[in-house]
Amino acid sequence: MEENILNPKELFNELVVEEEGFRHLNNPADGIKPITKKYLGIPEKVEQLGNKFYFSDGDAKVEIIVVNEEIMRVRLAPHGVFLDDFSYAVPVLKNKPVPVTLTEDEKEFRLSTQIINCHVRKADFFISFSDKDDVITSADATPMHWEENAQFGGYYVYCTKECHPDENFFGLGDKPTELNLRGKRLSNWNTDAYSFNWNQDPLYRSIPFYITVNEGIAHGIFFDNTYKAHFDFGSEDRTKTSFWADGGELQYYYIHGPHMMDVVKSYHLLTGTHPMPPLWALGYHQCRWSYYPEAKLRMVAKGFRENKIPCDALYLDIDYMDGYRCFTWNRRYFPDPRKMIKELADSGFKTVVIIDPGIRVDDNYPIFKEGKEKRYFCRRSDDYFMEGHVWPGRCQFPDFTNPEVREWWGTLFDELVEMGVAGVWNDMNEPAVFGSGTFPDDVRHQYDGYRGSHRKAHNVYGMQMVRATYEGIRNIKKNKRPFTITRAGYSGVQRYASVWTGDNVASWEHLQLGNIQLQRLSVSGIPFCGTDIGGFSGEPDGELFTRWIQAGTFAPFMRAHSAGDTKEREPWSFGEPYTSINRKFIELRYRLLPYLYSAFWEHHRYGFPILRPVVMQEQSVLKNHFRQDEFTFGDKILICPVLRPGQKSRKVYLPKGQWYNFWTNEVVSGGDEVEVLTPLETIPVFIKAGAVIPEYPVMQYVNEKPIEEVKLNIYHSDYEANSFLFEDHGESFAYEQDIYSEKKFVVNGDTSSLVMNHSMEGLYTPRYDGYLFNVIGLPFVPAKVSIDGKDIEFAVNSDKILEFRHTKSFKHLEITN
Ligand code: MIG
């Protein structure tokens, strides 16, 4: 790790001197020359060009784009010249032509939509935003500023906003620290961080997007700048929040709430959502560094089926390749990969293979030869090819920011896909290089025609690699959904891949950390995420592994993985009672697949996260800003994993409303903490009253057998509640042509009845005919069940659950006493 020579406290203990309209920040730690920051002066005038507004202080220019009613984008051009408008995060800025009014008085210029106002203060160019009730939500604490000191090579750009006493901060991707970022100072620079620690920064991904909640109102700031970027959430100065970058343009989006959910939704409007994954990708995945030779992989496959533990995917880590050369096979370990993949597929296992960016320098290796001839590899400023050591030895690296390279790379998957490989795992794409860590700063990138050095391209390199992978496989597979997973990423990476949190450790602390990281990724626009279940390095004991499987059951992406020097790590490796409990939870994952898939659809279609921290349910309750164990999985199931050894019970906070303990069906009122028993066999799981939770029968893998019946668990409530069930073919993009089925269940009840309305939309018809209804929590003895006016036979089982069956086509259900 790099030594931190400057103490940041000293570095920012600046002396402010007023001088000729500019404020010079004199930094004593700098010694030789003071850092000279330039600040916006006084806005002289405003020009309007459609939904774009330009302000100028005579030299610097500020552009404000009204993106829609809730979003405005602010850009600064220190000398009046804006950079080309290009972003990997926001490929197309979808402006909605909304009415904007521009007004001016002696104090300010003001741009207003129906929902927000942007104020540009005449005295000092402070920019602030307010809602329609004129409540200021975000206000500059200094004017936007920059440095053009030659010693840094280019502009450093800064924005500083007011930070309020009870303002709290969320988001920013995978930072391994408390969920609430208040008081933190963090940086974005994609870094391979093997066995990272609590508070280590930065890690693998750069997501320059955060959400703040102040006095119950949320807004987001998306600082779309790919350079090394920094954030300070009231750390150096409790009254200020800053974000700045070591280059590039000061460009940020103000995204209005008022709810955190609205902010996340709008962020996805800008950066896109995750496409629907193949249904099997929501099943259980088993990974290891590495399963080889073939006999070993087959043994693991057999182990799953013999132990009757469901599993859909097996992974091949780097040892499947010939000398770690991408797109080759080690034929000694895997003599006939095609046959092996086919036979694994026959018993339901999809094979996922790893692909790293480093290409071995080897003139007998066709991929290197072609890349070299076509000059597809990254070069230094003096035009020599950039070289570094990674697993294959001496390597060169494709410039994935070049569209032609991406296209070429995409075609390289042809053979793997044709052999039956079902998914691709992109590792080391920060990019990671042994020794030096990453590429030298002077490496040149094509950057889709907006050329730049590695300083600009570093944080997007991995995203462009997995984009090439995703798009390539999508082309090859025609209308079938690719499955991809990446370690590095930048905002927008969710359009191309799922994400895992990298090389964690088999410790309780990492289980806690992972639980926070997944919630944080979820609100930062990365819905399909998971940790290495069990911990990558080190050895979990049976208890830790089982607790991790239990938590992982409710992670959008569920994969166990472990480093090469650890003991066997399959769900049955720890013996009883662990094996049975692991099985029970993995089975639960498969039972809940239709629910999870529907939550995924809600993400894809509407931009909602799959995991939602408690603060997202009740942001106006200040205490919730500091809760980080509980979250909901979709909007109906609340989870509180057990994160400590030997824990026999734990406190769980339930948001207001009525909840059912999933294991006992006991009704609990929310709005407070409850003490819940946590024997090794369970973790706290609560279902929101009024929910309809669909369940598929347990299978050893997705589509093992046709589904004959879907179970609908209906939880009585005394208020109206909506639930959805999304289904489709599970493999194709037909959903883009509306070939799916979306069912809506509206439940309402009182002390003597429960009614449910059922409606259907879409062009897909699931194959199964009927539902098995399980009605839970009726506060009365049911005397009559009728569907569309006809009486239905029913039974009440020993758990007081009302049971009956009916075909899936009906509109109205009524249960009365
Ligand atoms: O330098 O491919 O995070 O999941 O098993 C280590 C070997 C490279 C790091 C990944 C890990 C993977 C491992 N990789």
Boltz pocket constraint, residues with backbone or C-beta under 6 A from the ligand:
constraints:
  - pocket:
      binder: B
      contacts: [[A, 288], [A, 289], [A, 317], [A, 318], [A, 354], [A, 427], [A, 428], [A, 487], [A, 502], [A, 503], [A, 561], [A, 562], [A, 563]]
      max_distance: 6.0
